[in-house]
Amino acid sequence: MLKVHLLDYVAGNIRSLVNAIEKCGYEVEWIRSPEEVANADKIILPGVGHFGHCLNSLAKANYLPAIHEHIKAGKPFFGICVGLQALFAGSFEAPDVVGLGLLPQTLQRFNPKNADESKKSIPCIGWNSATTVHHFVPTGPVTEYSNKSFYGLTPESKYYYVHSYFAPYVPGELEAQGWTVATAKYGDESYIGAIGRENVFATQFHPEKSGAAGLRVIQAFLDGKQWSTPSPLNDFATATSPPSQNASSLNGLTRRIIACLDVRTNDAGDLVVTKGDQYDVREKTDSKGVRNLGKPVEMAKKYYTQSADEVTFLNITSFRDCPVTDLPMLEILRQTSKSVFVPLTIGGGIRDMVDPGTGKTISALDVAKLYFESGADKVSIGSDAVVAAQEYWKRGREGDGRTGIETVSAAYGRQAVVVSVDPKRLFVKRPEDAPEGIDPGHVLKTTLPSAEGWEYVYYACTIHGGRTTTNLTVQALVTAVEALGAGEILLNAIDRDGSNSGYDLELINDVKSAVEIPVIASSGAGNPGHFVEVFRETGVDAALGAGMFHRGEYEVNQVKEELAKQGYLVRRWEGEEL
């Protein structure tokens, strides 16, 4: 079997990249020392997270001279995400750290506001373009891109990006040096999505998490096909959305639709996908036990083929014993990542704990590492985040560096940490009637008053699967976890869970106004119109569906078709063929 070498410096979910490479018909060999670089033909440098962590790790292990020699020798090199950023001179993310210097620019951080004052979330997470705009012709000047595909890239396709720092695109600057550049745009900032020259190729996006479009890119690099004639995509993939202001503030970034699978053990001891009303997942008669809607791996694959942009597994029993002993759930991640090439999130039990079998203390970071090694791209932290936020405020807006949010984000980047929030609506007659410990500024006037006619509401965070209500408001929580290092908020609304009545728009707008990081709307979706409504009425970055998909009432594709009709950019299913 043909081989490719991977240089891993503990960069997050490598399993998905290995699975993608194997699907392309190649075998992976690991580079364990700088000396082994010289014996490698094709090298891939993957990465997520911090520019400084990547370059310092490579420098400490003395890999940088070996990488330079590999590239100088004309051998194929492919950098992914931070692997692309490593090619540049430096980054404002780590001003004192020097990059490989193949490209002269310094990476910049996205501005959270566009020139028109519209807001955009940071990190930039989602599906965007990589359109080849120019390439250099040795016999002449910079020329417009023709109908040739550069490393399998196609202008109709969308690719999965997750980053806060970017290489600005300056027309003609790098092309004049012989580079071919593919661009993406986020708000009013245009940046390099992919770049290549001779034996060097790199992408800011993650091809291994970009479905069939990303697999084509990996295949093209492995086969050495720098330029090719692209095959036409299927009709659904090439369908265009009507122009609309709905997409103008994000440009090429699509609206993400996430399929969520609540997983737990049923009465027979099998892991099943289940769904209930306000966390009650049992059938109405005791004889039927836990509601069983299907097998997790099969359902994840189904939603992948329906064009789900991400798949989230939430273990709603929260690994009450110890996740390192939960081999069936880890196997679900491993099997899913072999055939589902979009981001996978796992939630439940990401916390410090004691192994009941050995008595050994296991950190939240160790638990997260286990999930990343099994195929997860992100971990979702729930009840532990509430405790971390409470301590953050007690310490006077300071972390202690030991919470799961802090340790995981420091090691893998904030984009790997999702905080799952379970707020509950509580009514008061007036803002000043809020209980002690509740900031009156966090009390909102609602358009949906209580049965008593009370028009003011605050959102109190709950823990233990919604069973315990705290005096921490949702604004206080999300502000704290963003400061601690969370990269995304999964916003559940207990009052809407299982209701099929639509998302809690007031809650979503409240949270979006409080944070800069992306927010995922969850709880209440019952039909495609609810997705349109939440994107139209809020600035939410993604929307999650569960029961309506599990019950077969609607498919993910149907949601995207409705969004496209309303002018929203969506990613289309391109099939599985390479």
HUMOCOR-V324388 format. One record per pair of residues at least 12 apart in sequence whose C-alpha atoms are under 6 Angstrom apart, sorted by sequence separation. I is the first residue (numbers start at 1). J is the second residue. D is the distance in whole Angstrom. If there is no record, write none. Layout:
i | j | d
I | J | D
I | J | D
This chain:
i | j | d
89 | 101 | 4
133 | 145 | 5
182 | 194 | 5
261 | 273 | 6
262 | 274 | 6
352 | 364 | 5
431 | 443 | 6
444 | 456 | 5
460 | 472 | 6
461 | 473 | 6
86 | 99 | 5
87 | 100 | 5
88 | 101 | 5
351 | 364 | 4
444 | 457 | 5
460 | 473 | 5
461 | 474 | 6
86 | 100 | 6
87 | 101 | 6
88 | 102 | 6
181 | 195 | 5
350 | 364 | 5
443 | 457 | 6
459 | 473 | 6
460 | 474 | 6
87 | 102 | 5
88 | 103 | 5
89 | 104 | 5
91 | 106 | 5
180 | 195 | 6
443 | 458 | 5
459 | 474 | 6
88 | 104 | 6
89 | 105 | 6
90 | 106 | 5
91 | 107 | 4
92 | 108 | 6
180 | 196 | 5
88 | 105 | 6
89 | 106 | 6
179 | 196 | 6
274 | 291 | 5
179 | 197 | 5
274 | 292 | 5
274 | 293 | 5
272 | 292 | 6
273 | 293 | 5
169 | 190 | 6
273 | 294 | 5
503 | 524 | 5
519 | 540 | 6
520 | 541 | 6
169 | 191 | 5
272 | 294 | 6
502 | 524 | 4
519 | 541 | 6
520 | 542 | 5
521 | 543 | 5
522 | 544 | 5
526 | 548 | 6
3 | 26 | 5
5 | 28 | 6
168 | 191 | 4
169 | 192 | 6
272 | 295 | 5
273 | 296 | 6
501 | 524 | 5
502 | 525 | 5
518 | 541 | 6
520 | 543 | 5
521 | 544 | 6
2 | 26 | 5
3 | 27 | 5
4 | 28 | 5
5 | 29 | 5
6 | 30 | 5
7 | 31 | 5
131 | 155 | 5
167 | 191 | 5
266 | 290 | 5
500 | 524 | 5
3 | 28 | 6
5 | 30 | 6
6 | 31 | 6
167 | 192 | 6
429 | 454 | 5
499 | 524 | 5
500 | 525 | 5
497 | 523 | 5
498 | 524 | 6
500 | 526 | 4
496 | 523 | 6
497 | 524 | 5
428 | 456 | 5
496 | 524 | 5
502 | 530 | 5
34 | 63 | 5
129 | 158 | 5
427 | 456 | 6
488 | 517 | 6
491 | 520 | 6
509 | 538 | 6
128 | 158 | 5
318 | 348 | 4
319 | 349 | 5
427 | 457 | 4
487 | 517 | 6
488 | 518 | 5
489 | 519 | 5
490 | 520 | 5
491 | 521 | 5
492 | 522 | 5
493 | 523 | 5
127 | 158 | 5
128 | 159 | 5
318 | 349 | 5
345 | 376 | 6
350 | 381 | 6
426 | 457 | 5
488 | 519 | 6
491 | 522 | 6
492 | 523 | 5
528 | 559 | 5
532 | 563 | 6
34 | 66 | 6
127 | 159 | 5
310 | 342 | 6
312 | 344 | 6
314 | 346 | 6
344 | 376 | 5
345 | 377 | 6
347 | 379 | 6
426 | 458 | 5
44 | 77 | 6
46 | 79 | 6
127 | 160 | 4
310 | 343 | 5
311 | 344 | 5
312 | 345 | 5
313 | 346 | 5
314 | 347 | 5
315 | 348 | 5
344 | 377 | 5
345 | 378 | 5
346 | 379 | 5
347 | 380 | 4
425 | 458 | 6
41 | 75 | 6
42 | 76 | 5
43 | 77 | 5
44 | 78 | 5
45 | 79 | 5
46 | 80 | 5
47 | 81 | 6
48 | 82 | 6
126 | 160 | 5
127 | 161 | 6
312 | 346 | 6
343 | 377 | 6
345 | 379 | 6
346 | 380 | 6
425 | 459 | 5
44 | 79 | 6
47 | 82 | 5
126 | 161 | 5
424 | 459 | 5
11 | 47 | 5
47 | 83 | 6
125 | 161 | 6
423 | 459 | 5
424 | 460 | 5
6 | 43 | 6
11 | 48 | 6
46 | 83 | 5
125 | 162 | 4
382 | 419 | 6
423 | 460 | 5
4 | 42 | 5
5 | 43 | 5
6 | 44 | 5
7 | 45 | 5
45 | 83 | 5
124 | 162 | 6
337 | 375 | 5
378 | 416 | 4
379 | 417 | 5
380 | 418 | 4
381 | 419 | 5
382 | 420 | 5
423 | 461 | 4
124 | 163 | 5
136 | 175 | 5
297 | 336 | 5
301 | 340 | 6
378 | 417 | 6
379 | 418 | 6
380 | 419 | 5
381 | 420 | 6
422 | 461 | 6
423 | 462 | 6
123 | 163 | 5
124 | 164 | 6
135 | 175 | 6
334 | 374 | 5
364 | 404 | 5
422 | 462 | 6
123 | 164 | 4
333 | 374 | 6
334 | 375 | 5
52 | 94 | 5
122 | 164 | 6
136 | 178 | 5
333 | 375 | 5
365 | 408 | 5
161 | 205 | 4
52 | 97 | 6
135 | 180 | 5
160 | 205 | 5
160 | 206 | 6
132 | 181 | 6
133 | 182 | 6
132 | 182 | 4
160 | 210 | 5
258 | 308 | 6
131 | 182 | 5
159 | 210 | 5
257 | 308 | 6
258 | 309 | 6
260 | 311 | 6
263 | 314 | 6
264 | 315 | 6
130 | 182 | 5
131 | 183 | 5
257 | 309 | 6
258 | 310 | 5
259 | 311 | 5
260 | 312 | 5
261 | 313 | 5
262 | 314 | 5
263 | 315 | 5
130 | 183 | 5
256 | 309 | 6
258 | 311 | 6
262 | 315 | 6
130 | 184 | 5
109 | 164 | 6
129 | 184 | 5
109 | 165 | 4
108 | 165 | 5
108 | 166 | 5
107 | 166 | 5
107 | 167 | 5
187 | 249 | 5
130 | 193 | 5
187 | 250 | 5
152 | 216 | 6
186 | 250 | 5
187 | 251 | 6
152 | 217 | 5
186 | 251 | 6
151 | 217 | 6
185 | 252 | 6
152 | 220 | 6
151 | 220 | 5
417 | 486 | 5
418 | 487 | 6
417 | 487 | 5
418 | 488 | 5
419 | 489 | 5
420 | 490 | 5
421 | 491 | 5
422 | 492 | 5
423 | 493 | 6
424 | 494 | 6
414 | 485 | 5
418 | 489 | 6
419 | 490 | 6
421 | 492 | 6
422 | 493 | 6
414 | 486 | 5
415 | 487 | 5
414 | 487 | 5
114 | 188 | 6
151 | 226 | 5
150 | 226 | 6
151 | 227 | 6
409 | 485 | 6
150 | 227 | 5
149 | 227 | 6
406 | 484 | 6
149 | 228 | 5
406 | 485 | 6
148 | 228 | 6
149 | 229 | 6
383 | 463 | 5
148 | 229 | 5
149 | 230 | 6
389 | 477 | 6
389 | 480 | 5
84 | 202 | 5
84 | 203 | 6
84 | 204 | 6
80 | 202 | 6
81 | 203 | 6
76 | 199 | 5
77 | 200 | 5
78 | 201 | 5
79 | 202 | 4
80 | 203 | 5
81 | 204 | 4
129 | 252 | 6
75 | 199 | 6
76 | 200 | 6
78 | 202 | 5
81 | 205 | 6
128 | 252 | 5
74 | 199 | 6
128 | 253 | 4
127 | 253 | 6
127 | 254 | 6
211 | 341 | 5
211 | 342 | 6
209 | 341 | 5
210 | 342 | 6
209 | 342 | 4
209 | 343 | 6
20 | 208 | 6
17 | 208 | 5
24 | 219 | 6
278 | 497 | 5
277 | 497 | 6
277 | 498 | 4
306 | 556 | 5
306 | 557 | 5
307 | 573 | 5
257 | 542 | 6
259 | 544 | 6
256 | 542 | 5
257 | 543 | 5
258 | 544 | 5
259 | 545 | 5
260 | 546 | 5
255 | 542 | 6
257 | 544 | 6
259 | 546 | 6
254 | 569 | 5
255 | 570 | 6
254 | 570 | 5
19 | 338 | 5
16 | 337 | 6
247 | 568 | 6
246 | 568 | 6
241 | 564 | 5
244 | 567 | 5
243 | 567 | 6
242 | 567 | 5
241 | 567 | 6
237 | 572 | 5
237 | 573 | 6
237 | 574 | 5
13 | 372 | 5
16 | 375 | 6
15 | 375 | 5
13 | 375 | 6
216 | 578 | 5
49 | 412 | 5
50 | 413 | 6
13 | 377 | 6
49 | 413 | 4
212 | 576 | 5
122 | 516 | 6
121 | 516 | 5
122 | 517 | 5
121 | 517 | 5
121 | 518 | 5
12 | 412 | 6
